[in-house]
Amino acid sequence: MNIMIELPNLPMATERLTIRQATLDDARFFLELMTSKGWLENIGDRGIYQLSDAQAHIQNNVHQSYLENGFGMYVVCDCNNKAIGSVGFIDRPTLEHVDIGYAFLADAGGKGYAIEACRAIYQFGVEQLKIKPIVAITSPHNVRSGNILLKLGFQRSDDICLSDSGETVHYYIDPQHPLFKR
């Protein structure tokens, strides 16, 4: 069953993209995204190996976040309505504040889609969802993702160790964060 909750101003359009809620019809896209080289190298293996795994992920994680938090990860589509990435918010038990996250298929890379989608979803989070502050984490080797965060106005803070995995990650804070150095 597809879960659709009423979220203000979704779907939303940017100059070149549409950002919308994920549905079970997006399972094939999530399977492709979550098994891509970029995802596996920068985010990690989430045990998504077949279509049924992707469907379960959408139901148990994406839709559950919509229901519990009023936000989650959304699907980013290009002007041809092809899903090219995912962007949104994650309420991780290992972080004190809500985390902005994003991932795009390799063939969408280098076109500015990530920064365009992240700017839109950040603004949506602050203005519509009233999420303040917003933080972000990246794997230390994921320089491209860190650069996107810096372009968004985030500031790199001290690295942190995630309590659930023991992984050390780069930690970024947005201008709304009390530790942001002006």
SULKA-V383514 format. One record per residue. N is the residue number from 1. RES is the residue in one small letter. PSI is psi in whole degrees, 0 to 359 (* if undefined). OMEGA is omega in whole degrees, -180 to 180 (none if undefined). Layout:
n: <N	N>
res: <RES	RES>
psi: <PSI	PSI>
omega: <OMEGA	OMEGA>
This chain:
n: <1	2	3	4	5	6	7	8	9	10	11	12	13	14	15	16	17	18	19	20	21	22	23	24	25	26	27	28	29	30	31	32	33	34	35	36	37	38	39	40	41	42	43	44	45	46	47	48	49	50	51	52	53	54	55	56	57	58	59	60	61	62	63	64	65	66	67	68	69	70	71	72	73	74	75	76	77	78	79	80	81	82	83	84	85	86	87	88	89	90	91	92	93	94	95	96	97	98	99	100	101	102	103	104	105	106	107	108	109	110	111	112	113	114	115	116	117	118	119	120	121	122	123	124	125	126	127	128	129	130	131	132	133	134	135	136	137	138	139	140	141	142	143	144	145	146	147	148	149	150	151	152	153	154	155	156	157	158	159	160	161	162	163	164	165	166	167	168	169	170	171	172	173	174	175	176	177	178	179	180	181	182>
res: <m	n	i	m	i	e	l	p	n	l	p	m	a	t	e	r	l	t	i	r	q	a	t	l	d	d	a	r	f	f	l	e	l	m	t	s	k	g	w	l	e	n	i	g	d	r	g	i	y	q	l	s	d	a	q	a	h	i	q	n	n	v	h	q	s	y	l	e	n	g	f	g	m	y	v	v	c	d	c	n	n	k	a	i	g	s	v	g	f	i	d	r	p	t	l	e	h	v	d	i	g	y	a	f	l	a	d	a	g	g	k	g	y	a	i	e	a	c	r	a	i	y	q	f	g	v	e	q	l	k	i	k	p	i	v	a	i	t	s	p	h	n	v	r	s	g	n	i	l	l	k	l	g	f	q	r	s	d	d	i	c	l	s	d	s	g	e	t	v	h	y	y	i	d	p	q	h	p	l	f	k	r>
psi: <132	131	122	116	157	114	134	136	28	136	156	151	140	192	320	356	160	136	125	168	150	144	170	337	346	6	316	319	312	322	313	314	312	355	6	156	314	317	310	322	324	337	316	163	120	12	25	102	343	168	319	327	318	319	316	321	315	313	311	341	300	304	323	322	319	314	316	322	341	10	173	209	140	163	135	125	146	186	344	9	25	129	125	348	180	140	148	207	144	131	91	134	341	352	147	330	166	140	133	137	157	151	144	151	151	321	353	355	151	11	2	6	319	313	322	314	320	319	314	316	327	311	317	315	316	312	317	315	349	38	116	134	171	139	175	153	149	154	144	329	355	74	320	316	319	320	323	315	319	320	330	349	4	162	135	132	194	146	152	159	123	125	331	330	342	3	136	130	158	140	128	144	148	170	344	348	138	335	357	127	117	*>
omega: <177	178	174	174	-178	176	-178	173	172	2	178	180	170	-180	-175	-170	169	178	-175	176	175	174	177	176	179	-176	-180	177	-180	177	179	-178	-172	173	180	180	-179	179	-176	-180	-171	-178	175	-179	-180	178	179	-175	-180	-176	-180	176	180	177	179	178	180	-179	-171	-179	-175	-179	179	177	176	-177	-175	-172	-174	177	178	178	-177	179	177	180	177	-176	176	-179	176	177	-178	-178	178	-179	178	-173	180	175	-176	177	-178	-180	-179	-177	179	-174	172	-180	-180	175	-178	175	-176	-177	175	-177	175	-178	-180	-179	-177	-179	178	180	-179	176	-179	-176	176	179	177	-179	-178	-173	-175	-176	179	177	178	-14	175	178	177	175	174	170	-178	-179	-176	-176	-179	-180	177	178	176	-180	179	177	178	-179	176	180	178	178	178	174	178	176	180	-175	-177	-177	-176	-179	174	-177	171	-177	-178	179	-180	-178	178	-175	-180	-179	-178	180	-177	none>
